Amino acid sequence: MPPPAPGDHEARRKDVSEAVWQVLAVKGFGGLTLRAVAAEMGVSTGLLTHYFPSKRALVTHALDLLEQDTAGRPRRTPPADGLPTVRAMLLDILPLTPAGTARNRIWVSSWDLSLADDVLSSQQGDRYARLRDSFHPHLETARGLGEIPADADLGQLAAAAVAFVHGLVVQALFDPGRFPEDVQIAMVDDFVARLVRSGPDTAPR
């Protein structure tokens, strides 16, 4: 397959992205290499260097694809603003469906590579900051509605929510028998109930 003409670049990049996603779905980030993506596409590794001059560039693109897929996933419609929305957001993150389980397995498999690379680590830190920020307006609404104390530290509560849900993700992935769907949902409900009682000194941890 010859190098792409300028007009074909975006179409070919879409093909590359689909191949990257297929490799991630089967092998996770541990198996994500230029050779594996090239084999998935049926092309030479040399062609891929037009898109990814390094392993870091390939992994960065894969993480971007994963973030896009996560953002575009089906979401619950919250029954009300405030804490019901926070609850729905937490449930949307958990591995409660086959697709959610696959997505979370890929995310977790990316951590090792990211921790070993300062640039990737910084990018992941930015992603988690955006996730924490996404909870903030709904916690602010909950505070305005009187669902959580007026003196609650919203930044701390957002961080606690992300720490809680990702801790539960890991446990559910490694021990699904102990953390089936109903147990995960019950733990989310307990966490949200504790948000109601949380103040500066009692925020869930």
Phi, psi and omega per residue, in radians:
M1 nan 2.163 -3.080
P2 -1.299 2.825 3.057
P3 -0.999 2.565 -3.065
P4 -1.225 2.447 2.990
A5 -1.224 2.732 -3.099
P6 -0.885 -0.733 -3.105
G7 -1.225 -0.324 -3.120
D8 -1.654 -0.051 -2.985
H9 -1.013 -0.860 -3.078
E10 -1.165 -0.680 3.109
A11 -1.113 -0.747 3.136
R12 -1.179 -0.648 3.124
R13 -1.106 -0.611 3.073
K14 -1.112 -0.710 3.090
D15 -1.086 -0.730 3.125
V16 -1.099 -0.760 -3.130
S17 -1.066 -0.725 3.124
E18 -1.120 -0.665 3.114
A19 -1.176 -0.714 3.088
V20 -1.037 -0.771 -3.119
W21 -1.110 -0.698 3.130
Q22 -1.122 -0.715 3.105
V23 -1.125 -0.746 3.112
L24 -1.054 -0.751 -3.080
A25 -1.106 -0.580 -3.077
V26 -1.618 -0.731 -2.973
K27 -1.993 -0.183 -3.058
G28 1.209 -3.062 -3.101
F29 -1.207 -0.433 3.112
G30 -1.105 -0.478 -3.135
G31 -1.807 0.154 -3.106
L32 -1.472 1.831 3.094
T33 -2.350 2.825 3.062
L34 -1.036 -0.666 3.136
R35 -1.107 -0.731 -3.119
A36 -1.169 -0.715 3.125
V37 -1.173 -0.727 3.121
A38 -1.081 -0.717 3.125
A39 -1.124 -0.677 3.119
E40 -1.095 -0.622 -3.131
M41 -1.511 -0.298 -3.056
G42 1.294 0.598 -3.136
V43 -2.232 3.079 3.104
S44 -1.453 2.703 3.075
T45 -1.126 -0.465 3.128
G46 -1.067 -0.648 3.131
L47 -1.102 -0.644 -3.085
L48 -1.189 -0.359 3.126
T49 -1.178 -0.241 3.017
H50 -1.173 -0.404 -3.087
Y51 -1.914 -0.662 -3.058
F52 -2.300 1.684 -3.122
P53 -1.274 -0.176 -3.116
S54 -2.631 2.888 3.091
K55 -1.096 -0.660 3.127
R56 -1.055 -0.735 3.134
A57 -1.091 -0.683 3.111
L58 -1.136 -0.794 -3.125
V59 -1.155 -0.710 3.109
T60 -1.037 -0.768 3.109
H61 -1.099 -0.721 -3.138
A62 -1.114 -0.710 3.106
L63 -1.142 -0.673 3.081
D64 -1.096 -0.741 3.094
L65 -1.069 -0.737 -3.128
L66 -1.139 -0.687 3.108
E67 -1.139 -0.701 3.094
Q68 -1.109 -0.759 3.121
D69 -1.101 -0.720 3.123
T70 -1.119 -0.750 -3.142
A71 -1.153 -0.540 -3.084
G72 -1.632 0.082 -3.099
R73 -1.186 2.721 3.060
P74 -1.055 2.449 -3.107
R75 -2.195 2.668 3.066
R76 -1.231 2.645 3.013
T77 -1.662 1.933 -3.102
P78 -1.091 2.506 3.120
P79 -1.274 -0.300 -3.108
A80 -2.845 2.900 3.083
D81 -1.319 3.021 3.102
G82 1.394 -2.358 -3.059
L83 -1.085 -0.596 3.039
P84 -1.025 -0.585 3.082
T85 -1.239 -0.711 3.084
V86 -1.038 -0.765 3.122
R87 -1.047 -0.798 -3.130
A88 -1.095 -0.685 3.135
M89 -1.122 -0.706 3.112
L90 -1.125 -0.772 3.135
L91 -1.115 -0.622 3.142
D92 -1.123 -0.452 -3.128
I93 -1.397 -0.528 -2.984
L94 -1.252 2.738 3.097
P95 -1.426 1.219 -3.088
L96 -1.679 -0.157 3.131
T97 -2.317 2.854 3.067
P98 -0.985 -0.723 3.126
A99 -1.146 -0.718 3.118
G100 -1.147 -0.651 3.096
T101 -1.143 -0.793 3.132
A102 -1.075 -0.757 -3.120
R103 -1.101 -0.767 -3.137
N104 -1.194 -0.616 3.085
R105 -1.085 -0.686 3.119
I106 -1.168 -0.761 3.112
W107 -1.014 -0.853 -3.099
V108 -1.100 -0.635 3.141
S109 -1.186 -0.283 3.139
S110 -1.447 -0.285 -3.008
W111 -1.121 -0.685 -3.091
D112 -1.071 -0.834 3.121
L113 -1.086 -0.723 -3.083
S114 -1.185 -0.676 -3.134
L115 -1.169 -0.439 -3.101
A116 -1.549 -0.023 -3.074
D117 -2.335 2.111 -3.055
D118 -1.058 -0.708 -3.116
V119 -1.171 -0.840 3.127
L120 -1.106 -0.653 3.125
S121 -1.091 -0.744 3.111
S122 -1.115 -0.714 3.118
Q123 -1.118 -0.694 3.096
Q124 -1.157 -0.674 3.083
G125 -1.035 -0.687 3.102
D126 -1.135 -0.669 3.128
R127 -1.110 -0.735 3.136
Y128 -1.215 -0.567 3.054
A129 -1.105 -0.725 3.106
R130 -1.126 -0.647 3.117
L131 -1.139 -0.781 3.093
R132 -1.057 -0.751 -3.134
D133 -1.084 -0.549 -3.109
S134 -1.167 -0.426 3.108
F135 -1.424 -0.457 -2.962
H136 -0.991 -0.870 -3.099
P137 -1.103 -0.539 -3.130
H138 -1.334 -0.573 3.019
L139 -1.208 -0.631 3.085
E140 -1.110 -0.710 3.072
T141 -1.096 -0.741 3.128
A142 -1.067 -0.669 3.101
R143 -1.166 -0.718 3.111
G144 -1.124 -0.542 3.132
L145 -1.455 -0.064 -3.127
G146 1.390 0.284 -3.133
E147 -1.404 -0.430 3.036
I148 -2.272 2.769 -3.063
P149 -1.002 2.584 -3.120
A150 -1.119 -0.455 -3.107
D151 -1.692 0.225 -3.128
A152 -1.144 2.441 3.086
D153 -1.470 1.822 -3.026
L154 -1.174 -0.620 3.095
G155 -1.098 -0.717 3.122
Q156 -1.189 -0.686 3.130
L157 -1.159 -0.685 3.103
A158 -1.111 -0.740 3.110
A159 -1.129 -0.689 3.122
A160 -1.131 -0.672 3.141
A161 -1.111 -0.771 -3.136
V162 -1.189 -0.733 3.121
A163 -1.092 -0.743 3.124
F164 -1.081 -0.881 -3.004
V165 -1.214 -0.620 3.122
H166 -1.309 -0.539 3.011
G167 -1.118 -0.708 3.108
L168 -1.186 -0.653 3.080
V169 -0.979 -0.871 -3.090
V170 -1.076 -0.788 -3.137
Q171 -1.116 -0.707 -3.135
A172 -1.175 -0.603 3.120
L173 -1.205 -0.718 -3.059
F174 -1.532 -0.348 -3.116
D175 -2.458 1.106 -3.058
P176 -1.080 -0.475 3.119
G177 -1.157 -0.586 3.141
R178 -1.477 -0.426 -3.089
F179 -2.181 1.104 3.075
P180 -1.242 3.127 -3.055
E181 -0.942 -0.826 -3.059
D182 -1.153 -0.593 3.112
V183 -1.217 -0.742 3.108
Q184 -1.048 -0.784 -3.129
I185 -1.123 -0.729 3.134
A186 -1.103 -0.657 3.124
M187 -1.197 -0.639 3.055
V188 -1.107 -0.765 3.141
D189 -1.085 -0.668 3.102
D190 -1.161 -0.713 3.121
F191 -1.083 -0.797 -3.132
V192 -1.128 -0.658 3.109
A193 -1.099 -0.632 3.120
R194 -1.268 -0.426 3.033
L195 -1.085 -0.614 -3.134
V196 -1.064 -0.599 -3.087
R197 -1.625 -0.020 -2.975
S198 -1.423 2.404 2.962
G199 -2.245 -2.917 -3.112
P200 -1.009 -0.543 -3.067
D201 -1.800 0.013 -3.041
T202 -2.270 0.276 -3.116
A203 -1.089 2.476 -3.141
P204 -1.041 2.499 3.112
R205 -2.249 nan nan
